[in-house]
């Protein structure tokens, strides 16, 4: 594949950035990959595993870069933008991989100089693991990468970034940031909150937690625990910054939950059966859309990939 960017700067060197670096290297999409992360330990791992060069500050990392990727938790993006803004050259594209889009745009754009193209993005791909050693080159293969360019975004900059995402194996779609945040509140953010809650409830039931919950964990609970093992900082920031959409979906969720609770109390089997039939069809459409496999999954060995 052709080189798309001469110098890519990765700010934050965890799961997403390290996966991007592995994929870009494998496909020859960038001539040089420079990285920065907060801790010396992460910087050392990145130097060893996937960066051509690692710097001591974010500002040094973006020097001369033609693509800058912000891959830190959503709540840290604004401070990074303040630091790197003065060092960005005109014509540079800055993107991010944060799980929330409108809050990142609001926090970052005011600190970028004229002539820099900011194109927010979100790969719908992840695992419950984090850090520089958790990345792998195929993380984005056949996953969606959503771009939320602002009105008036430079078409050439958008299509080059799109080509990069596609080069790493992703399928790309463009949408408005607010719409992205609502969709992700449904498909990712609220489900995570529900998983955190369910695992928390089980933990509160200390009489079973010690042994039964762990030893006899069945598919439903086990899947919740995998989701609830996701990075606490990342998820704290998601809920702090996608507040409205998450609260909207949580409101609908509690209404539905009450309706199901009532059906159970009243012994309304028809209601429960009709509801579960409808939800089963959604699973089928996810498989048909190629976003999961139909392979039997319950009782499996732990698998890494899940979409976020
Ligand atoms: P991660 O593995 O936890 O890595 C985060 C990186 O950011 C680390 O290198 C960390 O440095 C650095 N960092 C954290 N706080 C910082 C701060 N205040 N200032 C400077 N650097 C800081 O995270 P990730 O999973 O790659 O997530 C990165 C972004 O991608 C997040 O915005 C997240 O919302 C988004 N995302 C995640 C997933 C997923 O499933 N994980 C999926 C899609 C998008 P140290 O290692 O030195 O602490």
py3Dmol code that shows the C-alpha trace and the ligand (Angstrom):
import py3Dmol

protein = """\
ATOM      1  CA  UNK A   1       0.000   0.000   0.000  1.00  0.00           C
ATOM      2  CA  UNK A   2       1.226   3.563  -0.640  1.00  0.00           C
ATOM      3  CA  UNK A   3       2.675   5.667   2.187  1.00  0.00           C
ATOM      4  CA  UNK A   4      -0.112   8.066   3.223  1.00  0.00           C
ATOM      5  CA  UNK A   5       1.682  10.157   5.850  1.00  0.00           C
ATOM      6  CA  UNK A   6       5.407  10.852   6.227  1.00  0.00           C
ATOM      7  CA  UNK A   7       5.334  11.353   9.972  1.00  0.00           C
ATOM      8  CA  UNK A   8       2.548  10.212  12.269  1.00  0.00           C
ATOM      9  CA  UNK A   9       2.573  11.334  15.910  1.00  0.00           C
ATOM     10  CA  UNK A  10       0.662   9.155  18.363  1.00  0.00           C
ATOM     11  CA  UNK A  11      -0.237  10.932  21.612  1.00  0.00           C
ATOM     12  CA  UNK A  12      -1.137   8.272  24.162  1.00  0.00           C
ATOM     13  CA  UNK A  13       0.305   4.818  23.503  1.00  0.00           C
ATOM     14  CA  UNK A  14      -2.301   2.364  24.784  1.00  0.00           C
ATOM     15  CA  UNK A  15      -4.466  -0.275  23.125  1.00  0.00           C
ATOM     16  CA  UNK A  16      -5.741   1.871  20.244  1.00  0.00           C
ATOM     17  CA  UNK A  17      -2.507   3.740  19.437  1.00  0.00           C
ATOM     18  CA  UNK A  18      -0.376   0.600  19.626  1.00  0.00           C
ATOM     19  CA  UNK A  19      -2.818  -1.273  17.379  1.00  0.00           C
ATOM     20  CA  UNK A  20      -2.689   1.605  14.888  1.00  0.00           C
ATOM     21  CA  UNK A  21       1.119   1.558  14.950  1.00  0.00           C
ATOM     22  CA  UNK A  22       1.272  -2.198  14.348  1.00  0.00           C
ATOM     23  CA  UNK A  23      -1.249  -1.939  11.506  1.00  0.00           C
ATOM     24  CA  UNK A  24       0.445   1.084   9.883  1.00  0.00           C
ATOM     25  CA  UNK A  25       3.822  -0.629  10.040  1.00  0.00           C
ATOM     26  CA  UNK A  26       2.506  -3.874   8.626  1.00  0.00           C
ATOM     27  CA  UNK A  27       0.810  -2.097   5.723  1.00  0.00           C
ATOM     28  CA  UNK A  28       3.533   0.532   5.155  1.00  0.00           C
ATOM     29  CA  UNK A  29       1.115   3.429   5.604  1.00  0.00           C
ATOM     30  CA  UNK A  30       3.499   5.805   7.438  1.00  0.00           C
ATOM     31  CA  UNK A  31       7.185   6.528   6.888  1.00  0.00           C
ATOM     32  CA  UNK A  32       7.857   7.363  10.546  1.00  0.00           C
ATOM     33  CA  UNK A  33       5.835   6.801  13.729  1.00  0.00           C
ATOM     34  CA  UNK A  34       6.656   9.060  16.672  1.00  0.00           C
ATOM     35  CA  UNK A  35       5.019   8.520  20.063  1.00  0.00           C
ATOM     36  CA  UNK A  36       4.437  10.157  23.403  1.00  0.00           C
ATOM     37  CA  UNK A  37       2.823   8.825  26.593  1.00  0.00           C
ATOM     38  CA  UNK A  38       2.701  10.080  30.152  1.00  0.00           C
ATOM     39  CA  UNK A  39       4.734   7.406  31.905  1.00  0.00           C
ATOM     40  CA  UNK A  40       8.340   6.408  31.262  1.00  0.00           C
ATOM     41  CA  UNK A  41       7.277   2.759  31.420  1.00  0.00           C
ATOM     42  CA  UNK A  42       4.792   3.124  28.559  1.00  0.00           C
ATOM     43  CA  UNK A  43       7.290   5.131  26.528  1.00  0.00           C
ATOM     44  CA  UNK A  44       9.904   2.392  26.964  1.00  0.00           C
ATOM     45  CA  UNK A  45       7.450  -0.311  25.854  1.00  0.00           C
ATOM     46  CA  UNK A  46       6.445   1.717  22.784  1.00  0.00           C
ATOM     47  CA  UNK A  47      10.074   2.299  21.846  1.00  0.00           C
ATOM     48  CA  UNK A  48      10.719  -1.411  22.054  1.00  0.00           C
ATOM     49  CA  UNK A  49       7.541  -2.580  20.294  1.00  0.00           C
ATOM     50  CA  UNK A  50       6.182  -0.184  17.674  1.00  0.00           C
ATOM     51  CA  UNK A  51       7.495   3.420  17.601  1.00  0.00           C
ATOM     52  CA  UNK A  52      10.414   4.637  15.512  1.00  0.00           C
ATOM     53  CA  UNK A  53      10.953   7.445  18.014  1.00  0.00           C
ATOM     54  CA  UNK A  54       9.499   8.335  21.413  1.00  0.00           C
ATOM     55  CA  UNK A  55       9.649  11.816  22.915  1.00  0.00           C
ATOM     56  CA  UNK A  56       9.501  13.157  26.467  1.00  0.00           C
ATOM     57  CA  UNK A  57       6.671  15.627  25.747  1.00  0.00           C
ATOM     58  CA  UNK A  58       3.588  15.667  23.537  1.00  0.00           C
ATOM     59  CA  UNK A  59       4.742  18.964  21.998  1.00  0.00           C
ATOM     60  CA  UNK A  60       8.036  17.399  20.867  1.00  0.00           C
ATOM     61  CA  UNK A  61       6.179  14.433  19.357  1.00  0.00           C
ATOM     62  CA  UNK A  62       4.089  16.576  16.991  1.00  0.00           C
ATOM     63  CA  UNK A  63       7.048  18.530  15.581  1.00  0.00           C
ATOM     64  CA  UNK A  64       6.926  18.190  11.795  1.00  0.00           C
ATOM     65  CA  UNK A  65       4.136  15.578  11.919  1.00  0.00           C
ATOM     66  CA  UNK A  66       1.624  15.544   9.090  1.00  0.00           C
ATOM     67  CA  UNK A  67      -0.824  13.417  11.074  1.00  0.00           C
ATOM     68  CA  UNK A  68      -1.349  13.687  14.836  1.00  0.00           C
ATOM     69  CA  UNK A  69      -3.562  11.090  16.557  1.00  0.00           C
ATOM     70  CA  UNK A  70      -4.896  11.903  20.025  1.00  0.00           C
ATOM     71  CA  UNK A  71      -5.306   8.505  21.713  1.00  0.00           C
ATOM     72  CA  UNK A  72      -5.631   9.462  25.383  1.00  0.00           C
ATOM     73  CA  UNK A  73      -8.796   9.235  27.517  1.00  0.00           C
ATOM     74  CA  UNK A  74     -11.452  11.706  26.381  1.00  0.00           C
ATOM     75  CA  UNK A  75     -11.035  13.890  29.486  1.00  0.00           C
ATOM     76  CA  UNK A  76      -7.328  14.439  28.729  1.00  0.00           C
ATOM     77  CA  UNK A  77      -7.741  15.604  25.099  1.00  0.00           C
ATOM     78  CA  UNK A  78      -8.207  19.326  25.889  1.00  0.00           C
ATOM     79  CA  UNK A  79      -4.979  19.633  27.912  1.00  0.00           C
ATOM     80  CA  UNK A  80      -3.039  17.838  25.178  1.00  0.00           C
ATOM     81  CA  UNK A  81      -4.465  20.237  22.568  1.00  0.00           C
ATOM     82  CA  UNK A  82      -3.337  23.226  24.671  1.00  0.00           C
ATOM     83  CA  UNK A  83       0.178  21.780  24.785  1.00  0.00           C
ATOM     84  CA  UNK A  84       0.592  20.779  21.136  1.00  0.00           C
ATOM     85  CA  UNK A  85      -1.380  23.628  19.476  1.00  0.00           C
ATOM     86  CA  UNK A  86       1.552  26.077  19.170  1.00  0.00           C
ATOM     87  CA  UNK A  87       3.824  23.385  17.688  1.00  0.00           C
ATOM     88  CA  UNK A  88       1.537  22.234  14.854  1.00  0.00           C
ATOM     89  CA  UNK A  89       2.464  23.238  11.309  1.00  0.00           C
ATOM     90  CA  UNK A  90      -0.139  24.429   8.800  1.00  0.00           C
ATOM     91  CA  UNK A  91      -1.549  21.594   6.717  1.00  0.00           C
ATOM     92  CA  UNK A  92      -1.257  19.016   9.519  1.00  0.00           C
ATOM     93  CA  UNK A  93      -4.254  16.772  10.124  1.00  0.00           C
ATOM     94  CA  UNK A  94      -5.170  16.159  13.754  1.00  0.00           C
ATOM     95  CA  UNK A  95      -7.562  13.356  14.581  1.00  0.00           C
ATOM     96  CA  UNK A  96      -8.574  11.537  17.742  1.00  0.00           C
ATOM     97  CA  UNK A  97      -9.907   8.092  18.572  1.00  0.00           C
ATOM     98  CA  UNK A  98     -12.055   9.022  21.569  1.00  0.00           C
ATOM     99  CA  UNK A  99     -15.287   7.163  22.278  1.00  0.00           C
ATOM    100  CA  UNK A 100     -17.258  10.428  22.528  1.00  0.00           C
ATOM    101  CA  UNK A 101     -17.140  13.005  19.742  1.00  0.00           C
ATOM    102  CA  UNK A 102     -18.876  16.310  20.516  1.00  0.00           C
ATOM    103  CA  UNK A 103     -17.033  16.829  23.829  1.00  0.00           C
ATOM    104  CA  UNK A 104     -13.686  16.160  22.146  1.00  0.00           C
ATOM    105  CA  UNK A 105     -14.422  18.643  19.353  1.00  0.00           C
ATOM    106  CA  UNK A 106     -15.411  21.278  21.950  1.00  0.00           C
ATOM    107  CA  UNK A 107     -12.283  20.642  24.027  1.00  0.00           C
ATOM    108  CA  UNK A 108      -9.742  20.460  21.194  1.00  0.00           C
ATOM    109  CA  UNK A 109     -10.734  22.798  18.352  1.00  0.00           C
ATOM    110  CA  UNK A 110     -10.304  26.129  20.242  1.00  0.00           C
ATOM    111  CA  UNK A 111      -6.618  25.333  20.802  1.00  0.00           C
ATOM    112  CA  UNK A 112      -5.640  24.448  17.235  1.00  0.00           C
ATOM    113  CA  UNK A 113      -4.090  27.103  14.971  1.00  0.00           C
ATOM    114  CA  UNK A 114      -5.560  28.125  11.607  1.00  0.00           C
ATOM    115  CA  UNK A 115      -4.562  25.861   8.748  1.00  0.00           C
ATOM    116  CA  UNK A 116      -4.649  22.685  10.843  1.00  0.00           C
ATOM    117  CA  UNK A 117      -7.369  20.193   9.879  1.00  0.00           C
ATOM    118  CA  UNK A 118      -9.160  18.614  12.816  1.00  0.00           C
ATOM    119  CA  UNK A 119     -11.161  15.525  11.857  1.00  0.00           C
ATOM    120  CA  UNK A 120     -12.567  13.688  14.874  1.00  0.00           C
ATOM    121  CA  UNK A 121     -12.838   9.912  14.657  1.00  0.00           C
ATOM    122  CA  UNK A 122     -13.738   6.766  16.565  1.00  0.00           C
ATOM    123  CA  UNK A 123     -12.760   3.202  15.718  1.00  0.00           C
ATOM    124  CA  UNK A 124     -15.548   0.889  16.878  1.00  0.00           C
ATOM    125  CA  UNK A 125     -13.046  -1.723  17.940  1.00  0.00           C
ATOM    126  CA  UNK A 126     -11.456  -2.583  21.209  1.00  0.00           C
ATOM    127  CA  UNK A 127     -10.867  -5.150  23.902  1.00  0.00           C
ATOM    128  CA  UNK A 128     -11.070  -5.044  27.671  1.00  0.00           C
ATOM    129  CA  UNK A 129      -7.256  -4.835  27.779  1.00  0.00           C
ATOM    130  CA  UNK A 130      -5.293  -1.619  27.829  1.00  0.00           C
ATOM    131  CA  UNK A 131      -1.743  -0.329  27.624  1.00  0.00           C
ATOM    132  CA  UNK A 132       1.040  -0.435  25.027  1.00  0.00           C
ATOM    133  CA  UNK A 133       1.430  -4.215  25.116  1.00  0.00           C
ATOM    134  CA  UNK A 134      -2.223  -4.934  24.374  1.00  0.00           C
ATOM    135  CA  UNK A 135      -2.305  -3.748  20.739  1.00  0.00           C
ATOM    136  CA  UNK A 136      -2.371  -5.931  17.631  1.00  0.00           C
ATOM    137  CA  UNK A 137      -2.341  -5.164  13.901  1.00  0.00           C
ATOM    138  CA  UNK A 138      -5.705  -6.721  13.059  1.00  0.00           C
ATOM    139  CA  UNK A 139      -7.805  -4.918  15.695  1.00  0.00           C
ATOM    140  CA  UNK A 140      -9.543  -2.731  13.101  1.00  0.00           C
ATOM    141  CA  UNK A 141     -10.100  -5.334  10.382  1.00  0.00           C
ATOM    142  CA  UNK A 142     -13.733  -5.325   9.256  1.00  0.00           C
ATOM    143  CA  UNK A 143     -14.647  -2.890  12.071  1.00  0.00           C
ATOM    144  CA  UNK A 144     -16.290   0.470  11.548  1.00  0.00           C
ATOM    145  CA  UNK A 145     -14.248   3.639  11.949  1.00  0.00           C
ATOM    146  CA  UNK A 146     -16.596   6.599  12.288  1.00  0.00           C
ATOM    147  CA  UNK A 147     -15.351  10.029  11.241  1.00  0.00           C
ATOM    148  CA  UNK A 148     -17.220  13.152  12.319  1.00  0.00           C
ATOM    149  CA  UNK A 149     -15.703  15.969  10.230  1.00  0.00           C
ATOM    150  CA  UNK A 150     -17.031  19.435  10.969  1.00  0.00           C
ATOM    151  CA  UNK A 151     -18.773  21.581   8.395  1.00  0.00           C
ATOM    152  CA  UNK A 152     -16.272  22.977   5.904  1.00  0.00           C
ATOM    153  CA  UNK A 153     -13.665  20.270   6.607  1.00  0.00           C
ATOM    154  CA  UNK A 154     -11.014  19.986   3.907  1.00  0.00           C
ATOM    155  CA  UNK A 155     -12.154  17.160   1.559  1.00  0.00           C
ATOM    156  CA  UNK A 156      -8.576  16.125   0.675  1.00  0.00           C
ATOM    157  CA  UNK A 157      -7.625  15.830   4.360  1.00  0.00           C
ATOM    158  CA  UNK A 158     -10.762  13.791   5.065  1.00  0.00           C
ATOM    159  CA  UNK A 159     -10.161  11.412   2.172  1.00  0.00           C
ATOM    160  CA  UNK A 160      -6.503  10.864   3.166  1.00  0.00           C
ATOM    161  CA  UNK A 161      -7.542  10.004   6.730  1.00  0.00           C
ATOM    162  CA  UNK A 162     -10.274   7.767   5.370  1.00  0.00           C
ATOM    163  CA  UNK A 163      -7.668   5.951   3.249  1.00  0.00           C
ATOM    164  CA  UNK A 164      -5.528   5.414   6.341  1.00  0.00           C
ATOM    165  CA  UNK A 165      -8.417   3.849   8.266  1.00  0.00           C
ATOM    166  CA  UNK A 166      -9.287   1.667   5.286  1.00  0.00           C
ATOM    167  CA  UNK A 167      -5.609   0.753   4.910  1.00  0.00           C
ATOM    168  CA  UNK A 168      -5.723  -0.617   8.470  1.00  0.00           C
ATOM    169  CA  UNK A 169      -8.674  -2.783   7.433  1.00  0.00           C
ATOM    170  CA  UNK A 170     -11.563  -0.697   8.749  1.00  0.00           C
ATOM    171  CA  UNK A 171     -14.802   0.302   7.042  1.00  0.00           C
ATOM    172  CA  UNK A 172     -15.353   4.052   7.239  1.00  0.00           C
ATOM    173  CA  UNK A 173     -18.523   6.048   7.678  1.00  0.00           C
ATOM    174  CA  UNK A 174     -19.048   9.760   8.259  1.00  0.00           C
ATOM    175  CA  UNK A 175     -21.657  11.292  10.514  1.00  0.00           C
ATOM    176  CA  UNK A 176     -22.458  14.273  12.663  1.00  0.00           C
ATOM    177  CA  UNK A 177     -20.798  14.261  16.132  1.00  0.00           C
ATOM    178  CA  UNK A 178     -24.057  14.546  18.106  1.00  0.00           C
ATOM    179  CA  UNK A 179     -25.574  11.680  16.129  1.00  0.00           C
ATOM    180  CA  UNK A 180     -22.473   9.571  16.804  1.00  0.00           C
ATOM    181  CA  UNK A 181     -22.812  10.197  20.542  1.00  0.00           C
ATOM    182  CA  UNK A 182     -26.455   9.096  20.564  1.00  0.00           C
ATOM    183  CA  UNK A 183     -25.779   5.947  18.529  1.00  0.00           C
ATOM    184  CA  UNK A 184     -22.852   4.976  20.738  1.00  0.00           C
ATOM    185  CA  UNK A 185     -24.884   5.631  23.884  1.00  0.00           C
ATOM    186  CA  UNK A 186     -27.173   2.854  22.650  1.00  0.00           C
ATOM    187  CA  UNK A 187     -24.626   0.410  21.281  1.00  0.00           C
ATOM    188  CA  UNK A 188     -21.777   0.806  23.737  1.00  0.00           C
ATOM    189  CA  UNK A 189     -22.013   3.314  26.576  1.00  0.00           C
ATOM    190  CA  UNK A 190     -25.286   2.239  28.209  1.00  0.00           C
ATOM    191  CA  UNK A 191     -24.506  -1.500  27.807  1.00  0.00           C
ATOM    192  CA  UNK A 192     -21.224  -0.883  29.619  1.00  0.00           C
ATOM    193  CA  UNK A 193     -23.035   0.885  32.442  1.00  0.00           C
ATOM    194  CA  UNK A 194     -25.482  -2.010  32.725  1.00  0.00           C
ATOM    195  CA  UNK A 195     -22.595  -4.486  32.836  1.00  0.00           C
ATOM    196  CA  UNK A 196     -20.826  -2.464  35.530  1.00  0.00           C
ATOM    197  CA  UNK A 197     -24.062  -2.413  37.518  1.00  0.00           C
ATOM    198  CA  UNK A 198     -24.758  -6.133  37.192  1.00  0.00           C
ATOM    199  CA  UNK A 199     -21.243  -7.075  38.253  1.00  0.00           C
ATOM    200  CA  UNK A 200     -21.511  -4.578  41.127  1.00  0.00           C
ATOM    201  CA  UNK A 201     -24.802  -6.151  42.241  1.00  0.00           C
ATOM    202  CA  UNK A 202     -23.244  -9.620  42.214  1.00  0.00           C
ATOM    203  CA  UNK A 203     -20.314  -8.319  44.206  1.00  0.00           C
ATOM    204  CA  UNK A 204     -22.694  -6.814  46.763  1.00  0.00           C
ATOM    205  CA  UNK A 205     -24.262 -10.228  47.258  1.00  0.00           C
ATOM    206  CA  UNK A 206     -21.256 -11.296  49.263  1.00  0.00           C
ATOM    207  CA  UNK A 207     -22.857 -14.544  50.348  1.00  0.00           C
ATOM    208  CA  UNK A 208     -22.479 -15.899  46.791  1.00  0.00           C
ATOM    209  CA  UNK A 209     -19.581 -13.865  45.469  1.00  0.00           C
ATOM    210  CA  UNK A 210     -16.803 -15.831  47.153  1.00  0.00           C
ATOM    211  CA  UNK A 211     -17.492 -19.022  45.346  1.00  0.00           C
ATOM    212  CA  UNK A 212     -20.706 -19.539  43.423  1.00  0.00           C
ATOM    213  CA  UNK A 213     -20.712 -16.408  41.276  1.00  0.00           C
ATOM    214  CA  UNK A 214     -17.168 -17.049  40.164  1.00  0.00           C
ATOM    215  CA  UNK A 215     -17.253 -20.846  39.887  1.00  0.00           C
ATOM    216  CA  UNK A 216     -20.647 -21.194  38.288  1.00  0.00           C
ATOM    217  CA  UNK A 217     -20.565 -18.053  36.150  1.00  0.00           C
ATOM    218  CA  UNK A 218     -22.776 -18.648  33.145  1.00  0.00           C
ATOM    219  CA  UNK A 219     -22.675 -16.936  29.792  1.00  0.00           C
ATOM    220  CA  UNK A 220     -24.703 -13.869  30.746  1.00  0.00           C
ATOM    221  CA  UNK A 221     -22.737 -12.928  33.838  1.00  0.00           C
ATOM    222  CA  UNK A 222     -19.391 -13.896  32.322  1.00  0.00           C
ATOM    223  CA  UNK A 223     -19.956 -11.573  29.376  1.00  0.00           C
ATOM    224  CA  UNK A 224     -20.867  -8.778  31.774  1.00  0.00           C
ATOM    225  CA  UNK A 225     -17.643  -9.308  33.732  1.00  0.00           C
ATOM    226  CA  UNK A 226     -15.570  -9.013  30.568  1.00  0.00           C
ATOM    227  CA  UNK A 227     -17.199  -5.712  29.680  1.00  0.00           C
ATOM    228  CA  UNK A 228     -16.963  -4.518  33.288  1.00  0.00           C
ATOM    229  CA  UNK A 229     -13.208  -5.181  33.251  1.00  0.00           C
ATOM    230  CA  UNK A 230     -12.707  -2.308  30.780  1.00  0.00           C
ATOM    231  CA  UNK A 231     -10.436   0.580  31.695  1.00  0.00           C
ATOM    232  CA  UNK A 232     -11.961   2.643  34.565  1.00  0.00           C
ATOM    233  CA  UNK A 233     -10.453   5.968  33.475  1.00  0.00           C
ATOM    234  CA  UNK A 234     -11.639   5.633  29.898  1.00  0.00           C
ATOM    235  CA  UNK A 235     -15.164   4.748  30.991  1.00  0.00           C
ATOM    236  CA  UNK A 236     -15.383   7.414  33.679  1.00  0.00           C
ATOM    237  CA  UNK A 237     -14.578   9.966  30.961  1.00  0.00           C
ATOM    238  CA  UNK A 238     -17.124   8.488  28.531  1.00  0.00           C
ATOM    239  CA  UNK A 239     -19.968   8.989  31.028  1.00  0.00           C
ATOM    240  CA  UNK A 240     -18.789  12.438  32.096  1.00  0.00           C
ATOM    241  CA  UNK A 241     -18.647  13.618  28.488  1.00  0.00           C
ATOM    242  CA  UNK A 242     -21.600  11.825  26.893  1.00  0.00           C
ATOM    243  CA  UNK A 243     -23.941  12.723  29.686  1.00  0.00           C
ATOM    244  CA  UNK A 244     -27.103  13.754  27.842  1.00  0.00           C
ATOM    245  CA  UNK A 245     -27.262  10.891  25.350  1.00  0.00           C
ATOM    246  CA  UNK A 246     -26.454   8.299  28.008  1.00  0.00           C
ATOM    247  CA  UNK A 247     -29.115   9.662  30.367  1.00  0.00           C
ATOM    248  CA  UNK A 248     -31.658   9.656  27.522  1.00  0.00           C
ATOM    249  CA  UNK A 249     -30.984   5.989  26.715  1.00  0.00           C
ATOM    250  CA  UNK A 250     -30.841   5.018  30.399  1.00  0.00           C
ATOM    251  CA  UNK A 251     -34.281   6.607  30.859  1.00  0.00           C
ATOM    252  CA  UNK A 252     -35.689   4.461  28.041  1.00  0.00           C
ATOM    253  CA  UNK A 253     -33.886   1.418  29.417  1.00  0.00           C
ATOM    254  CA  UNK A 254     -35.419   1.782  32.881  1.00  0.00           C
ATOM    255  CA  UNK A 255     -38.908   2.157  31.365  1.00  0.00           C
ATOM    256  CA  UNK A 256     -38.450  -1.096  29.430  1.00  0.00           C
ATOM    257  CA  UNK A 257     -37.011  -2.804  32.485  1.00  0.00           C
ATOM    258  CA  UNK A 258     -40.032  -1.810  34.544  1.00  0.00           C
ATOM    259  CA  UNK A 259     -42.321  -3.171  31.801  1.00  0.00           C
ATOM    260  CA  UNK A 260     -40.483  -6.513  31.894  1.00  0.00           C
ATOM    261  CA  UNK A 261     -40.531  -6.504  35.702  1.00  0.00           C
ATOM    262  CA  UNK A 262     -44.295  -6.009  35.567  1.00  0.00           C
ATOM    263  CA  UNK A 263     -44.690  -8.827  33.017  1.00  0.00           C
ATOM    264  CA  UNK A 264     -42.767 -11.172  35.322  1.00  0.00           C
ATOM    265  CA  UNK A 265     -44.878 -10.143  38.328  1.00  0.00           C
ATOM    266  CA  UNK A 266     -48.116 -10.624  36.374  1.00  0.00           C
ATOM    267  CA  UNK A 267     -46.941 -13.862  34.800  1.00  0.00           C
ATOM    268  CA  UNK A 268     -47.409 -12.323  31.351  1.00  0.00           C
ATOM    269  CA  UNK A 269     -45.543 -14.941  29.325  1.00  0.00           C
ATOM    270  CA  UNK A 270     -46.794 -13.595  25.992  1.00  0.00           C
ATOM    271  CA  UNK A 271     -45.165 -10.245  26.670  1.00  0.00           C
ATOM    272  CA  UNK A 272     -41.858 -11.854  27.638  1.00  0.00           C
ATOM    273  CA  UNK A 273     -41.896 -14.229  24.656  1.00  0.00           C
ATOM    274  CA  UNK A 274     -42.698 -11.475  22.154  1.00  0.00           C
ATOM    275  CA  UNK A 275     -39.972  -9.265  23.620  1.00  0.00           C
ATOM    276  CA  UNK A 276     -37.303 -11.979  23.506  1.00  0.00           C
ATOM    277  CA  UNK A 277     -38.316 -12.915  19.950  1.00  0.00           C
ATOM    278  CA  UNK A 278     -37.775  -9.314  18.863  1.00  0.00           C
ATOM    279  CA  UNK A 279     -34.358  -9.133  20.526  1.00  0.00           C
ATOM    280  CA  UNK A 280     -33.251 -12.442  19.035  1.00  0.00           C
ATOM    281  CA  UNK A 281     -33.820 -10.983  15.562  1.00  0.00           C
ATOM    282  CA  UNK A 282     -31.424  -8.139  16.377  1.00  0.00           C
ATOM    283  CA  UNK A 283     -28.680 -10.649  17.129  1.00  0.00           C
ATOM    284  CA  UNK A 284     -29.314 -12.206  13.716  1.00  0.00           C
ATOM    285  CA  UNK A 285     -29.013  -8.862  11.952  1.00  0.00           C
ATOM    286  CA  UNK A 286     -25.679  -8.139  13.683  1.00  0.00           C
ATOM    287  CA  UNK A 287     -24.336 -11.457  12.353  1.00  0.00           C
ATOM    288  CA  UNK A 288     -25.711 -10.716   8.880  1.00  0.00           C
ATOM    289  CA  UNK A 289     -23.974  -7.323   8.974  1.00  0.00           C
ATOM    290  CA  UNK A 290     -20.665  -9.151   9.585  1.00  0.00           C
ATOM    291  CA  UNK A 291     -20.139  -7.579  13.030  1.00  0.00           C
ATOM    292  CA  UNK A 292     -20.021 -10.926  14.859  1.00  0.00           C
ATOM    293  CA  UNK A 293     -19.938 -14.611  13.960  1.00  0.00           C
ATOM    294  CA  UNK A 294     -22.654 -17.193  14.331  1.00  0.00           C
ATOM    295  CA  UNK A 295     -20.182 -19.614  15.972  1.00  0.00           C
ATOM    296  CA  UNK A 296     -21.492 -21.000  19.268  1.00  0.00           C
ATOM    297  CA  UNK A 297     -20.103 -18.731  21.924  1.00  0.00           C
ATOM    298  CA  UNK A 298     -21.432 -19.777  25.296  1.00  0.00           C
ATOM    299  CA  UNK A 299     -18.932 -21.879  27.201  1.00  0.00           C
ATOM    300  CA  UNK A 300     -16.109 -20.680  24.984  1.00  0.00           C
ATOM    301  CA  UNK A 301     -12.556 -19.886  26.041  1.00  0.00           C
ATOM    302  CA  UNK A 302     -12.166 -16.128  26.593  1.00  0.00           C
ATOM    303  CA  UNK A 303     -11.885 -14.255  23.317  1.00  0.00           C
ATOM    304  CA  UNK A 304     -10.279 -10.866  22.957  1.00  0.00           C
ATOM    305  CA  UNK A 305     -12.187  -8.894  20.366  1.00  0.00           C
ATOM    306  CA  UNK A 306     -15.279  -6.890  21.160  1.00  0.00           C
ATOM    307  CA  UNK A 307     -16.506  -3.643  19.665  1.00  0.00           C
ATOM    308  CA  UNK A 308     -16.547  -0.429  21.685  1.00  0.00           C
TER     309      UNK A 308
END
"""
ligand_1 = """\
48
LIG
P -5.246 2.886 27.146
O -4.811 1.576 26.601
O -5.645 2.975 28.575
O -4.093 3.967 26.863
C -4.251 5.317 27.185
C -2.951 6.058 26.884
O -3.157 7.441 27.197
C -1.758 5.599 27.694
O -0.615 5.629 26.903
C -1.666 6.637 28.810
O -0.357 6.845 29.228
C -2.144 7.883 28.099
N -2.734 8.858 29.029
C -3.734 8.625 29.922
N -4.043 9.754 30.582
C -3.233 10.702 30.099
C -3.062 12.078 30.393
N -3.819 12.689 31.326
N -2.131 12.753 29.709
C -1.350 12.137 28.808
N -1.467 10.829 28.470
C -2.377 10.134 29.123
O -6.457 3.500 26.312
P -7.100 3.090 24.902
O -8.010 1.930 25.122
O -6.044 3.020 23.850
O -8.041 4.358 24.683
C -7.555 5.547 24.126
C -8.724 6.328 23.552
O -9.401 5.501 22.615
C -9.770 6.754 24.594
O -10.168 8.062 24.319
C -10.915 5.782 24.373
O -12.158 6.411 24.639
C -10.777 5.452 22.897
N -11.274 4.117 22.499
C -11.027 3.025 23.285
C -11.523 1.789 22.896
C -11.304 0.564 23.748
O -12.057 -0.403 23.636
N -10.308 0.523 24.603
C -12.213 1.653 21.685
C -12.388 2.782 20.878
C -11.908 4.016 21.288
P 0.332 5.926 30.359
O 0.328 4.530 29.834
O 1.683 6.490 30.442
O -0.501 6.093 31.590
"""
view = py3Dmol.view(width=600, height=400)
view.addModel(protein, "pdb")
view.setStyle({"model": 0}, {"cartoon": {"style": "trace"}})
view.addModel(ligand_1, "xyz")
view.setStyle({"model": 1}, {"stick": {}})
view.zoomTo()
view.show()
